[in-house]
Amino acid sequence: MTALLDLCTRLPEKIWYERDPKAHESAFLDGYFVVFEAGSLLILDKGYINFSIFVKLTQAKVKFITRGKTNLT
């Protein structure tokens, strides 16, 4: 389960649910492209590091901020 929160209100804008309890957080990222418009800002937890998604976000003109993992090179 993951949620898209509005940072101003701290309320969920969209909630995604996956029945598979072993599903990784990045499984939800494709659903983000339906929600975001060009110029949106996405703040990601470091569990969402996925460079192919970063490329798609950049191509969709969605800006994003994330923390790097300690093993990131």
All heavy atoms as a GROMACS GRO file, in nm:
protein
  592
    1MET      N    1   0.085  -0.117   0.000
    1MET     CA    2   0.000   0.000   0.000
    1MET      C    3   0.090   0.123   0.000
    1MET      O    4   0.190   0.128   0.070
    1MET     CB    5  -0.089  -0.002   0.124
    1MET     CG    6  -0.180   0.114   0.137
    1MET     SD    7  -0.280   0.092   0.284
    1MET     CE    8  -0.423   0.178   0.236
    2THR      N    9   0.053   0.219  -0.081
    2THR     CA   10   0.125   0.346  -0.081
    2THR      C   11   0.025   0.458  -0.106
    2THR      O   12  -0.084   0.434  -0.157
    2THR     CB   13   0.238   0.347  -0.186
    2THR    OG1   14   0.324   0.458  -0.163
    2THR    CG2   15   0.187   0.350  -0.327
    3ALA      N   16   0.063   0.577  -0.068
    3ALA     CA   17  -0.028   0.690  -0.082
    3ALA      C   18   0.046   0.811  -0.136
    3ALA      O   19   0.165   0.829  -0.111
    3ALA     CB   20  -0.091   0.724   0.051
    4LEU      N   21  -0.026   0.892  -0.208
    4LEU     CA   22   0.023   1.019  -0.256
    4LEU      C   23  -0.039   1.125  -0.165
    4LEU      O   24  -0.161   1.136  -0.155
    4LEU     CB   25  -0.022   1.041  -0.400
    4LEU     CG   26   0.003   1.177  -0.460
    4LEU    CD1   27   0.152   1.203  -0.472
    4LEU    CD2   28  -0.063   1.187  -0.596
    5LEU      N   29   0.047   1.198  -0.093
    5LEU     CA   30  -0.002   1.296   0.003
    5LEU      C   31   0.014   1.438  -0.050
    5LEU      O   32   0.112   1.470  -0.115
    5LEU     CB   33   0.075   1.285   0.135
    5LEU     CG   34   0.072   1.151   0.205
    5LEU    CD1   35   0.158   1.156   0.331
    5LEU    CD2   36  -0.070   1.111   0.238
    6ASP      N   37  -0.081   1.522  -0.018
    6ASP     CA   38  -0.071   1.664  -0.044
    6ASP      C   39   0.011   1.722   0.071
    6ASP      O   40  -0.028   1.709   0.188
    6ASP     CB   41  -0.211   1.726  -0.047
    6ASP     CG   42  -0.208   1.874  -0.075
    6ASP    OD1   43  -0.136   1.948  -0.004
    6ASP    OD2   44  -0.278   1.918  -0.168
    7LEU      N   45   0.125   1.783   0.041
    7LEU     CA   46   0.212   1.832   0.147
    7LEU      C   47   0.152   1.948   0.226
    7LEU      O   48   0.186   1.967   0.342
    7LEU     CB   49   0.346   1.874   0.089
    7LEU     CG   50   0.435   1.760   0.041
    7LEU    CD1   51   0.565   1.815  -0.017
    7LEU    CD2   52   0.465   1.664   0.153
    8CYS      N   53   0.063   2.024   0.166
    8CYS     CA   54   0.002   2.136   0.238
    8CYS      C   55  -0.102   2.089   0.338
    8CYS      O   56  -0.105   2.136   0.452
    8CYS     CB   57  -0.060   2.234   0.139
    8CYS     SG   58   0.060   2.313   0.032
    9THR      N   59  -0.189   1.997   0.296
    9THR     CA   60  -0.297   1.951   0.384
    9THR      C   61  -0.260   1.824   0.462
    9THR      O   62  -0.326   1.791   0.559
    9THR     CB   63  -0.424   1.920   0.304
    9THR    OG1   64  -0.398   1.811   0.215
    9THR    CG2   65  -0.470   2.042   0.226
   10ARG      N   66  -0.156   1.754   0.415
   10ARG     CA   67  -0.113   1.625   0.471
   10ARG      C   68  -0.220   1.516   0.458
   10ARG      O   69  -0.221   1.419   0.531
   10ARG     CB   70  -0.072   1.638   0.617
   10ARG     CG   71   0.045   1.730   0.636
   10ARG     CD   72   0.085   1.738   0.780
   10ARG     NE   73   0.185   1.842   0.797
   10ARG     CZ   74   0.214   1.896   0.911
   10ARG    NH1   75   0.155   1.857   1.022
   10ARG    NH2   76   0.304   1.989   0.920
   11LEU      N   77  -0.310   1.536   0.364
   11LEU     CA   78  -0.415   1.438   0.338
   11LEU      C   79  -0.383   1.360   0.212
   11LEU      O   80  -0.320   1.412   0.119
   11LEU     CB   81  -0.550   1.509   0.321
   11LEU     CG   82  -0.602   1.582   0.444
   11LEU    CD1   83  -0.727   1.662   0.410
   11LEU    CD2   84  -0.630   1.484   0.557
   12PRO      N   85  -0.427   1.234   0.204
   12PRO     CA   86  -0.400   1.155   0.084
   12PRO      C   87  -0.481   1.205  -0.035
   12PRO      O   88  -0.599   1.236  -0.023
   12PRO     CB   89  -0.442   1.013   0.123
   12PRO     CG   90  -0.526   1.026   0.244
   12PRO     CD   91  -0.494   1.157   0.308
   13GLU      N   92  -0.413   1.216  -0.148
   13GLU     CA   93  -0.478   1.252  -0.274
   13GLU      C   94  -0.518   1.126  -0.349
   13GLU      O   95  -0.618   1.123  -0.419
   13GLU     CB   96  -0.383   1.334  -0.362
   13GLU     CG   97  -0.356   1.472  -0.310
   13GLU     CD   98  -0.472   1.566  -0.334
   13GLU    OE1   99  -0.540   1.554  -0.438
   13GLU    OE2  100  -0.497   1.650  -0.246
   14LYS      N  101  -0.436   1.022  -0.336
   14LYS     CA  102  -0.458   0.895  -0.406
   14LYS      C  103  -0.394   0.786  -0.323
   14LYS      O  104  -0.290   0.805  -0.261
   14LYS     CB  105  -0.392   0.903  -0.545
   14LYS     CG  106  -0.403   0.779  -0.627
   14LYS     CD  107  -0.512   0.791  -0.728
   14LYS     CE  108  -0.508   0.670  -0.820
   14LYS     NZ  109  -0.632   0.603  -0.832
   15ILE      N  110  -0.458   0.669  -0.320
   15ILE     CA  111  -0.405   0.554  -0.247
   15ILE      C  112  -0.401   0.436  -0.342
   15ILE      O  113  -0.498   0.410  -0.413
   15ILE     CB  114  -0.492   0.522  -0.124
   15ILE    CG1  115  -0.491   0.639  -0.026
   15ILE    CG2  116  -0.444   0.394  -0.056
   15ILE    CD1  117  -0.587   0.624   0.090
   16TRP      N  118  -0.287   0.367  -0.343
   16TRP     CA  119  -0.270   0.246  -0.424
   16TRP      C  120  -0.257   0.127  -0.331
   16TRP      O  121  -0.191   0.135  -0.227
   16TRP     CB  122  -0.146   0.255  -0.511
   16TRP     CG  123  -0.155   0.352  -0.623
   16TRP    CD1  124  -0.203   0.329  -0.748
   16TRP    CD2  125  -0.112   0.488  -0.624
   16TRP    NE1  126  -0.194   0.442  -0.825
   16TRP    CE2  127  -0.139   0.541  -0.750
   16TRP    CE3  128  -0.056   0.571  -0.526
   16TRP    CZ2  129  -0.110   0.672  -0.783
   16TRP    CZ3  130  -0.027   0.702  -0.560
   16TRP    CH2  131  -0.053   0.751  -0.687
   17TYR      N  132  -0.318   0.016  -0.370
   17TYR     CA  133  -0.314  -0.105  -0.289
   17TYR      C  134  -0.274  -0.223  -0.377
   17TYR      O  135  -0.323  -0.238  -0.489
   17TYR     CB  136  -0.451  -0.132  -0.226
   17TYR     CG  137  -0.458  -0.262  -0.152
   17TYR    CD1  138  -0.401  -0.275  -0.027
   17TYR    CD2  139  -0.522  -0.372  -0.208
   17TYR    CE1  140  -0.406  -0.396   0.043
   17TYR    CE2  141  -0.528  -0.492  -0.140
   17TYR     CZ  142  -0.470  -0.504  -0.015
   17TYR     OH  143  -0.475  -0.622   0.052
   18GLU      N  144  -0.186  -0.306  -0.327
   18GLU     CA  145  -0.143  -0.427  -0.396
   18GLU      C  146  -0.167  -0.545  -0.303
   18GLU      O  147  -0.124  -0.542  -0.188
   18GLU     CB  148   0.006  -0.416  -0.434
   18GLU     CG  149   0.068  -0.541  -0.488
   18GLU     CD  150   0.003  -0.591  -0.615
   18GLU    OE1  151  -0.021  -0.509  -0.706
   18GLU    OE2  152  -0.027  -0.712  -0.623
   19ARG      N  153  -0.234  -0.649  -0.351
   19ARG     CA  154  -0.265  -0.766  -0.268
   19ARG      C  155  -0.141  -0.846  -0.230
   19ARG      O  156  -0.138  -0.910  -0.127
   19ARG     CB  157  -0.364  -0.857  -0.340
   19ARG     CG  158  -0.501  -0.799  -0.345
   19ARG     CD  159  -0.596  -0.896  -0.414
   19ARG     NE  160  -0.730  -0.852  -0.390
   19ARG     CZ  161  -0.815  -0.914  -0.309
   19ARG    NH1  162  -0.781  -1.025  -0.249
   19ARG    NH2  163  -0.936  -0.866  -0.290
   20ASP      N  164  -0.040  -0.842  -0.316
   20ASP     CA  165   0.082  -0.920  -0.290
   20ASP      C  166   0.159  -0.855  -0.175
   20ASP      O  167   0.209  -0.744  -0.188
   20ASP     CB  168   0.169  -0.924  -0.414
   20ASP     CG  169   0.298  -1.002  -0.396
   20ASP    OD1  170   0.318  -1.062  -0.287
   20ASP    OD2  171   0.379  -1.004  -0.489
   21PRO      N  172   0.173  -0.923  -0.059
   21PRO     CA  173   0.242  -0.862   0.055
   21PRO      C  174   0.392  -0.845   0.033
   21PRO      O  175   0.456  -0.770   0.106
   21PRO     CB  176   0.214  -0.960   0.170
   21PRO     CG  177   0.189  -1.090   0.103
   21PRO     CD  178   0.125  -1.057  -0.029
   22LYS      N  179   0.446  -0.908  -0.071
   22LYS     CA  180   0.589  -0.895  -0.099
   22LYS      C  181   0.617  -0.794  -0.210
   22LYS      O  182   0.731  -0.782  -0.255
   22LYS     CB  183   0.647  -1.031  -0.136
   22LYS     CG  184   0.640  -1.131  -0.022
   22LYS     CD  185   0.699  -1.263  -0.060
   22LYS     CE  186   0.686  -1.361   0.056
   22LYS     NZ  187   0.736  -1.493   0.021
   23ALA      N  188   0.517  -0.723  -0.253
   23ALA     CA  189   0.534  -0.625  -0.361
   23ALA      C  190   0.626  -0.512  -0.314
   23ALA      O  191   0.614  -0.463  -0.202
   23ALA     CB  192   0.400  -0.569  -0.404
   24HIS      N  193   0.715  -0.470  -0.402
   24HIS     CA  194   0.807  -0.360  -0.373
   24HIS      C  195   0.737  -0.227  -0.400
   24HIS      O  196   0.646  -0.219  -0.483
   24HIS     CB  197   0.931  -0.374  -0.462
   24HIS     CG  198   1.040  -0.280  -0.423
   24HIS    ND1  199   1.051  -0.155  -0.476
   24HIS    CD2  200   1.141  -0.292  -0.333
   24HIS    CE1  201   1.156  -0.094  -0.423
   24HIS    NE2  202   1.212  -0.174  -0.337
   25GLU      N  203   0.779  -0.124  -0.329
   25GLU     CA  204   0.719   0.008  -0.344
   25GLU      C  205   0.721   0.057  -0.488
   25GLU      O  206   0.630   0.125  -0.533
   25GLU     CB  207   0.791   0.113  -0.257
   25GLU     CG  208   0.775   0.091  -0.110
   25GLU     CD  209   0.890   0.013  -0.049
   25GLU    OE1  210   0.965  -0.054  -0.122
   25GLU    OE2  211   0.903   0.017   0.074
   26SER      N  212   0.825   0.024  -0.561
   26SER     CA  213   0.837   0.074  -0.698
   26SER      C  214   0.731   0.015  -0.790
   26SER      O  215   0.710   0.065  -0.900
   26SER     CB  216   0.977   0.047  -0.753
   26SER     OG  217   1.001  -0.091  -0.760
   27ALA      N  218   0.660  -0.090  -0.746
   27ALA     CA  219   0.552  -0.147  -0.828
   27ALA      C  220   0.439  -0.046  -0.848
   27ALA      O  221   0.362  -0.057  -0.943
   27ALA     CB  222   0.498  -0.273  -0.762
   28PHE      N  223   0.429   0.052  -0.762
   28PHE     CA  224   0.322   0.151  -0.769
   28PHE      C  225   0.358   0.270  -0.858
   28PHE      O  226   0.271   0.349  -0.892
   28PHE     CB  227   0.289   0.203  -0.629
   28PHE     CG  228   0.243   0.098  -0.534
   28PHE    CD1  229   0.327   0.050  -0.436
   28PHE    CD2  230   0.116   0.046  -0.543
   28PHE    CE1  231   0.286  -0.047  -0.347
   28PHE    CE2  232   0.072  -0.052  -0.454
   28PHE     CZ  233   0.158  -0.098  -0.357
   29LEU      N  234   0.483   0.284  -0.895
   29LEU     CA  235   0.527   0.407  -0.961
   29LEU      C  236   0.463   0.431  -1.097
   29LEU      O  237   0.442   0.545  -1.135
   29LEU     CB  238   0.679   0.408  -0.973
   29LEU     CG  239   0.752   0.430  -0.841
   29LEU    CD1  240   0.903   0.414  -0.861
   29LEU    CD2  241   0.721   0.566  -0.784
   30ASP      N  242   0.431   0.326  -1.171
   30ASP     CA  243   0.367   0.348  -1.301
   30ASP      C  244   0.232   0.418  -1.286
   30ASP      O  245   0.190   0.493  -1.373
   30ASP     CB  246   0.351   0.217  -1.376
   30ASP     CG  247   0.483   0.167  -1.434
   30ASP    OD1  248   0.573   0.252  -1.459
   30ASP    OD2  249   0.497   0.045  -1.453
   31GLY      N  250   0.164   0.396  -1.174
   31GLY     CA  251   0.036   0.462  -1.149
   31GLY      C  252   0.050   0.612  -1.128
   31GLY      O  253  -0.045   0.687  -1.145
   32TYR      N  254   0.170   0.656  -1.092
   32TYR     CA  255   0.192   0.799  -1.070
   32TYR      C  256   0.176   0.879  -1.198
   32TYR      O  257   0.136   0.995  -1.195
   32TYR     CB  258   0.331   0.825  -1.014
   32TYR     CG  259   0.352   0.780  -0.872
   32TYR    CD1  260   0.479   0.777  -0.818
   32TYR    CD2  261   0.248   0.742  -0.791
   32TYR    CE1  262   0.501   0.737  -0.687
   32TYR    CE2  263   0.268   0.702  -0.661
   32TYR     CZ  264   0.395   0.700  -0.609
   32TYR     OH  265   0.416   0.661  -0.480
   33PHE      N  266   0.208   0.819  -1.311
   33PHE     CA  267   0.206   0.894  -1.436
   33PHE      C  268   0.064   0.932  -1.477
   33PHE      O  269   0.044   1.023  -1.555
   33PHE     CB  270   0.276   0.815  -1.546
   33PHE     CG  271   0.423   0.801  -1.518
   33PHE    CD1  272   0.473   0.684  -1.465
   33PHE    CD2  273   0.509   0.906  -1.539
   33PHE    CE1  274   0.607   0.671  -1.436
   33PHE    CE2  275   0.645   0.894  -1.510
   33PHE     CZ  276   0.693   0.776  -1.458
   34VAL      N  277  -0.035   0.865  -1.423
   34VAL     CA  278  -0.175   0.901  -1.449
   34VAL      C  279  -0.213   1.024  -1.368
   34VAL      O  280  -0.294   1.104  -1.412
   34VAL     CB  281  -0.266   0.781  -1.412
   34VAL    CG1  282  -0.412   0.815  -1.430
   34VAL    CG2  283  -0.228   0.658  -1.493
   35VAL      N  284  -0.151   1.041  -1.252
   35VAL     CA  285  -0.188   1.147  -1.159
   35VAL      C  286  -0.114   1.278  -1.185
   35VAL      O  287  -0.172   1.385  -1.175
   35VAL     CB  288  -0.162   1.100  -1.013
   35VAL    CG1  289  -0.192   1.208  -0.914
   35VAL    CG2  290  -0.242   0.975  -0.983
   36PHE      N  291   0.014   1.271  -1.218
   36PHE     CA  292   0.096   1.391  -1.228
   36PHE      C  293   0.089   1.459  -1.363
   36PHE      O  294   0.080   1.394  -1.465
   36PHE     CB  295   0.243   1.358  -1.198
   36PHE     CG  296   0.266   1.327  -1.054
   36PHE    CD1  297   0.306   1.202  -1.015
   36PHE    CD2  298   0.247   1.423  -0.958
   36PHE    CE1  299   0.327   1.172  -0.883
   36PHE    CE2  300   0.267   1.395  -0.824
   36PHE     CZ  301   0.308   1.269  -0.787
   37GLU      N  302   0.098   1.590  -1.357
   37GLU     CA  303   0.105   1.672  -1.477
   37GLU      C  304   0.246   1.730  -1.487
   37GLU      O  305   0.319   1.734  -1.388
   37GLU     CB  306   0.004   1.787  -1.467
   37GLU     CG  307  -0.139   1.741  -1.452
   37GLU     CD  308  -0.233   1.858  -1.424
   37GLU    OE1  309  -0.186   1.974  -1.417
   37GLU    OE2  310  -0.352   1.832  -1.410
   38ALA      N  311   0.282   1.778  -1.604
   38ALA     CA  312   0.411   1.844  -1.621
   38ALA      C  313   0.421   1.959  -1.522
   38ALA      O  314   0.324   2.031  -1.499
   38ALA     CB  315   0.425   1.895  -1.764
   39GLY      N  316   0.536   1.971  -1.458
   39GLY     CA  317   0.558   2.077  -1.360
   39GLY      C  318   0.528   2.035  -1.218
   39GLY      O  319   0.553   2.111  -1.125
   40SER      N  320   0.473   1.914  -1.199
   40SER     CA  321   0.448   1.864  -1.063
   40SER      C  322   0.580   1.838  -0.992
   40SER      O  323   0.682   1.815  -1.055
   40SER     CB  324   0.369   1.734  -1.068
   40SER     OG  325   0.242   1.751  -1.122
   41LEU      N  326   0.577   1.841  -0.860
   41LEU     CA  327   0.694   1.810  -0.779
   41LEU      C  328   0.663   1.687  -0.697
   41LEU      O  329   0.563   1.682  -0.624
   41LEU     CB  330   0.731   1.926  -0.686
   41LEU     CG  331   0.844   1.898  -0.588
   41LEU    CD1  332   0.974   1.868  -0.661
   41LEU    CD2  333   0.862   2.014  -0.493
   42LEU      N  334   0.746   1.586  -0.707
   42LEU     CA  335   0.730   1.460  -0.637
   42LEU      C  336   0.844   1.444  -0.538
   42LEU      O  337   0.961   1.457  -0.575
   42LEU     CB  338   0.731   1.347  -0.740
   42LEU     CG  339   0.717   1.204  -0.691
   42LEU    CD1  340   0.585   1.185  -0.620
   42LEU    CD2  341   0.727   1.109  -0.809
   43ILE      N  342   0.812   1.421  -0.412
   43ILE     CA  343   0.914   1.396  -0.311
   43ILE      C  344   0.905   1.248  -0.276
   43ILE      O  345   0.801   1.201  -0.230
   43ILE     CB  346   0.893   1.485  -0.187
   43ILE    CG1  347   0.902   1.632  -0.229
   43ILE    CG2  348   0.995   1.451  -0.080
   43ILE    CD1  349   0.871   1.729  -0.120
   44LEU      N  350   1.013   1.175  -0.303
   44LEU     CA  351   1.014   1.030  -0.289
   44LEU      C  352   1.097   0.984  -0.171
   44LEU      O  353   1.204   1.038  -0.145
   44LEU     CB  354   1.072   0.966  -0.416
   44LEU     CG  355   0.998   0.989  -0.546
   44LEU    CD1  356   1.085   0.950  -0.663
   44LEU    CD2  357   0.870   0.910  -0.547
   45ASP      N  358   1.051   0.881  -0.104
   45ASP     CA  359   1.130   0.812  -0.004
   45ASP      C  360   1.241   0.737  -0.076
   45ASP      O  361   1.227   0.700  -0.193
   45ASP     CB  362   1.040   0.716   0.073
   45ASP     CG  363   1.113   0.644   0.182
   45ASP    OD1  364   1.134   0.701   0.290
   45ASP    OD2  365   1.152   0.528   0.157
   46LYS      N  366   1.352   0.710  -0.008
   46LYS     CA  367   1.463   0.644  -0.075
   46LYS      C  368   1.432   0.500  -0.115
   46LYS      O  369   1.503   0.442  -0.195
   46LYS     CB  370   1.591   0.651   0.006
   46LYS     CG  371   1.589   0.580   0.137
   46LYS     CD  372   1.722   0.602   0.208
   46LYS     CE  373   1.723   0.538   0.344
   46LYS     NZ  374   1.850   0.558   0.412
   47GLY      N  375   1.323   0.442  -0.066
   47GLY     CA  376   1.281   0.309  -0.109
   47GLY      C  377   1.232   0.307  -0.252
   47GLY      O  378   1.218   0.201  -0.312
   48TYR      N  379   1.208   0.424  -0.310
   48TYR     CA  380   1.156   0.433  -0.446
   48TYR      C  381   1.264   0.455  -0.551
   48TYR      O  382   1.234   0.491  -0.663
   48TYR     CB  383   1.054   0.546  -0.455
   48TYR     CG  384   0.924   0.515  -0.388
   48TYR    CD1  385   0.907   0.540  -0.252
   48TYR    CD2  386   0.819   0.461  -0.457
   48TYR    CE1  387   0.788   0.513  -0.188
   48TYR    CE2  388   0.699   0.432  -0.395
   48TYR     CZ  389   0.685   0.458  -0.260
   48TYR     OH  390   0.566   0.430  -0.198
   49ILE      N  391   1.390   0.440  -0.515
   49ILE     CA  392   1.497   0.466  -0.612
   49ILE      C  393   1.490   0.363  -0.724
   49ILE      O  394   1.503   0.243  -0.702
   49ILE     CB  395   1.635   0.466  -0.544
   49ILE    CG1  396   1.644   0.588  -0.454
   49ILE    CG2  397   1.746   0.465  -0.648
   49ILE    CD1  398   1.775   0.603  -0.381
   50ASN      N  399   1.462   0.414  -0.842
   50ASN     CA  400   1.448   0.332  -0.962
   50ASN      C  401   1.483   0.423  -1.079
   50ASN      O  402   1.405   0.511  -1.115
   50ASN     CB  403   1.305   0.280  -0.971
   50ASN     CG  404   1.280   0.195  -1.092
   50ASN    OD1  405   1.332   0.221  -1.200
   50ASN    ND2  406   1.199   0.092  -1.076
   51PHE      N  407   1.598   0.403  -1.139
   51PHE     CA  408   1.647   0.497  -1.239
   51PHE      C  409   1.564   0.498  -1.366
   51PHE      O  410   1.552   0.601  -1.431
   51PHE     CB  411   1.795   0.471  -1.269
   51PHE     CG  412   1.883   0.510  -1.153
   51PHE    CD1  413   1.931   0.415  -1.065
   51PHE    CD2  414   1.913   0.643  -1.129
   51PHE    CE1  415   2.009   0.451  -0.957
   51PHE    CE2  416   1.991   0.681  -1.021
   51PHE     CZ  417   2.039   0.584  -0.934
   52SER      N  418   1.500   0.388  -1.401
   52SER     CA  419   1.413   0.390  -1.519
   52SER      C  420   1.291   0.478  -1.494
   52SER      O  421   1.243   0.547  -1.584
   52SER     CB  422   1.371   0.248  -1.560
   52SER     OG  423   1.295   0.188  -1.458
   53ILE      N  424   1.242   0.479  -1.370
   53ILE     CA  425   1.130   0.568  -1.335
   53ILE      C  426   1.177   0.713  -1.335
   53ILE      O  427   1.104   0.802  -1.379
   53ILE     CB  428   1.070   0.530  -1.198
   53ILE    CG1  429   1.006   0.391  -1.206
   53ILE    CG2  430   0.971   0.634  -1.151
   53ILE    CD1  431   0.888   0.379  -1.299
   54PHE      N  432   1.299   0.739  -1.289
   54PHE     CA  433   1.353   0.876  -1.291
   54PHE      C  434   1.357   0.930  -1.434
   54PHE      O  435   1.326   1.046  -1.459
   54PHE     CB  436   1.493   0.881  -1.230
   54PHE     CG  437   1.496   0.853  -1.082
   54PHE    CD1  438   1.617   0.831  -1.020
   54PHE    CD2  439   1.381   0.849  -1.004
   54PHE    CE1  440   1.623   0.805  -0.883
   54PHE    CE2  441   1.386   0.824  -0.868
   54PHE     CZ  442   1.508   0.802  -0.808
   55VAL      N  443   1.395   0.844  -1.528
   55VAL     CA  444   1.398   0.886  -1.669
   55VAL      C  445   1.257   0.919  -1.716
   55VAL      O  446   1.235   1.021  -1.781
   55VAL     CB  447   1.462   0.776  -1.757
   55VAL    CG1  448   1.445   0.807  -1.904
   55VAL    CG2  449   1.609   0.760  -1.723
   56LYS      N  450   1.160   0.834  -1.684
   56LYS     CA  451   1.021   0.859  -1.725
   56LYS      C  452   0.968   0.988  -1.662
   56LYS      O  453   0.898   1.064  -1.729
   56LYS     CB  454   0.932   0.742  -1.684
   56LYS     CG  455   0.953   0.617  -1.766
   56LYS     CD  456   0.857   0.509  -1.718
   56LYS     CE  457   0.879   0.379  -1.790
   56LYS     NZ  458   0.787   0.274  -1.741
   57LEU      N  459   0.999   1.010  -1.535
   57LEU     CA  460   0.956   1.134  -1.470
   57LEU      C  461   1.016   1.256  -1.539
   57LEU      O  462   0.948   1.356  -1.563
   57LEU     CB  463   0.994   1.134  -1.322
   57LEU     CG  464   0.916   1.039  -1.232
   57LEU    CD1  465   0.983   1.030  -1.094
   57LEU    CD2  466   0.772   1.083  -1.218
   58THR      N  467   1.144   1.249  -1.571
   58THR     CA  468   1.212   1.359  -1.639
   58THR      C  469   1.149   1.385  -1.775
   58THR      O  470   1.124   1.500  -1.813
   58THR     CB  471   1.362   1.330  -1.652
   58THR    OG1  472   1.416   1.309  -1.522
   58THR    CG2  473   1.436   1.444  -1.720
   59GLN      N  474   1.122   1.279  -1.850
   59GLN     CA  475   1.060   1.294  -1.981
   59GLN      C  476   0.919   1.352  -1.972
   59GLN      O  477   0.876   1.424  -2.061
   59GLN     CB  478   1.057   1.160  -2.054
   59GLN     CG  479   1.194   1.112  -2.096
   59GLN     CD  480   1.196   0.970  -2.147
   59GLN    OE1  481   1.104   0.891  -2.124
   59GLN    NE2  482   1.302   0.936  -2.218
   60ALA      N  483   0.849   1.321  -1.863
   60ALA     CA  484   0.714   1.375  -1.841
   60ALA      C  485   0.717   1.515  -1.781
   60ALA      O  486   0.612   1.571  -1.751
   60ALA     CB  487   0.635   1.280  -1.751
   61LYS      N  488   0.839   1.569  -1.762
   61LYS     CA  489   0.860   1.702  -1.704
   61LYS      C  490   0.805   1.713  -1.561
   61LYS      O  491   0.755   1.816  -1.519
   61LYS     CB  492   0.801   1.811  -1.793
   61LYS     CG  493   0.866   1.815  -1.931
   61LYS     CD  494   0.817   1.930  -2.012
   61LYS     CE  495   0.864   1.937  -2.152
   61LYS     NZ  496   0.985   1.889  -2.195
   62VAL      N  497   0.814   1.601  -1.487
   62VAL     CA  498   0.778   1.598  -1.346
   62VAL      C  499   0.909   1.608  -1.267
   62VAL      O  500   1.000   1.528  -1.287
   62VAL     CB  501   0.704   1.467  -1.310
   62VAL    CG1  502   0.681   1.458  -1.160
   62VAL    CG2  503   0.572   1.460  -1.386
   63LYS      N  504   0.917   1.705  -1.182
   63LYS     CA  505   1.038   1.723  -1.100
   63LYS      C  506   1.027   1.633  -0.977
   63LYS      O  507   0.918   1.607  -0.928
   63LYS     CB  508   1.052   1.868  -1.060
   63LYS     CG  509   1.075   1.958  -1.181
   63LYS     CD  510   1.073   2.102  -1.143
   63LYS     CE  511   1.102   2.194  -1.256
   63LYS     NZ  512   1.034   2.171  -1.379
   64PHE      N  513   1.141   1.587  -0.929
   64PHE     CA  514   1.140   1.498  -0.813
   64PHE      C  515   1.261   1.521  -0.726
   64PHE      O  516   1.365   1.566  -0.771
   64PHE     CB  517   1.132   1.351  -0.856
   64PHE     CG  518   1.245   1.307  -0.944
   64PHE    CD1  519   1.360   1.252  -0.890
   64PHE    CD2  520   1.237   1.321  -1.081
   64PHE    CE1  521   1.464   1.212  -0.970
   64PHE    CE2  522   1.341   1.280  -1.163
   64PHE     CZ  523   1.454   1.226  -1.108
   65ILE      N  524   1.244   1.491  -0.597
   65ILE     CA  525   1.350   1.499  -0.498
   65ILE      C  526   1.349   1.366  -0.423
   65ILE      O  527   1.243   1.315  -0.387
   65ILE     CB  528   1.325   1.613  -0.397
   65ILE    CG1  529   1.320   1.747  -0.469
   65ILE    CG2  530   1.431   1.612  -0.288
   65ILE    CD1  531   1.273   1.861  -0.380
   66THR      N  532   1.467   1.309  -0.401
   66THR     CA  533   1.478   1.187  -0.324
   66THR      C  534   1.612   1.184  -0.252
   66THR      O  535   1.704   1.256  -0.291
   66THR     CB  536   1.461   1.061  -0.412
   66THR    OG1  537   1.453   0.946  -0.330
   66THR    CG2  538   1.575   1.046  -0.511
   67ARG      N  539   1.621   1.106  -0.149
   67ARG     CA  540   1.749   1.085  -0.081
   67ARG      C  541   1.818   0.967  -0.146
   67ARG      O  542   1.754   0.870  -0.184
   67ARG     CB  543   1.728   1.054   0.067
   67ARG     CG  544   1.674   1.168   0.146
   67ARG     CD  545   1.671   1.139   0.293
   67ARG     NE  546   1.604   1.011   0.322
   67ARG     CZ  547   1.614   0.949   0.436
   67ARG    NH1  548   1.687   0.997   0.534
   67ARG    NH2  549   1.551   0.835   0.458
   68GLY      N  550   1.949   0.974  -0.154
   68GLY     CA  551   2.025   0.862  -0.207
   68GLY      C  552   2.050   0.758  -0.100
   68GLY      O  553   2.066   0.792   0.018
   69LYS      N  554   2.052   0.633  -0.140
   69LYS     CA  555   2.087   0.526  -0.046
   69LYS      C  556   2.237   0.532  -0.020
   69LYS      O  557   2.314   0.590  -0.097
   69LYS     CB  558   2.052   0.390  -0.107
   69LYS     CG  559   1.904   0.368  -0.121
   69LYS     CD  560   1.878   0.229  -0.177
   69LYS     CE  561   1.731   0.200  -0.184
   69LYS     NZ  562   1.702   0.065  -0.232
   70THR      N  563   2.282   0.471   0.087
   70THR     CA  564   2.425   0.475   0.123
   70THR      C  565   2.511   0.404   0.020
   70THR      O  566   2.627   0.439   0.004
   70THR     CB  567   2.449   0.410   0.260
   70THR    OG1  568   2.399   0.277   0.259
   70THR    CG2  569   2.381   0.490   0.370
   71ASN      N  570   2.455   0.309  -0.055
   71ASN     CA  571   2.533   0.238  -0.156
   71ASN      C  572   2.515   0.294  -0.296
   71ASN      O  573   2.557   0.235  -0.394
   71ASN     CB  574   2.498   0.088  -0.155
   71ASN     CG  575   2.354   0.063  -0.193
   71ASN    OD1  576   2.272   0.154  -0.198
   71ASN    ND2  577   2.321  -0.064  -0.217
   72LEU      N  578   2.456   0.411  -0.308
   72LEU     CA  579   2.432   0.474  -0.438
   72LEU      C  580   2.563   0.526  -0.496
   72LEU      O  581   2.638   0.595  -0.428
   72LEU     CB  582   2.332   0.588  -0.422
   72LEU     CG  583   2.290   0.661  -0.549
   72LEU    CD1  584   2.214   0.568  -0.641
   72LEU    CD2  585   2.206   0.782  -0.513
   73THR      N  586   2.590   0.491  -0.620
   73THR     CA  587   2.710   0.543  -0.688
   73THR      C  588   2.673   0.615  -0.815
   73THR      O  589   2.570   0.592  -0.871
   73THR     CB  590   2.809   0.431  -0.721
   73THR    OG1  591   2.745   0.335  -0.802
   73THR    CG2  592   2.862   0.366  -0.597
   0.00000   0.00000   0.00000
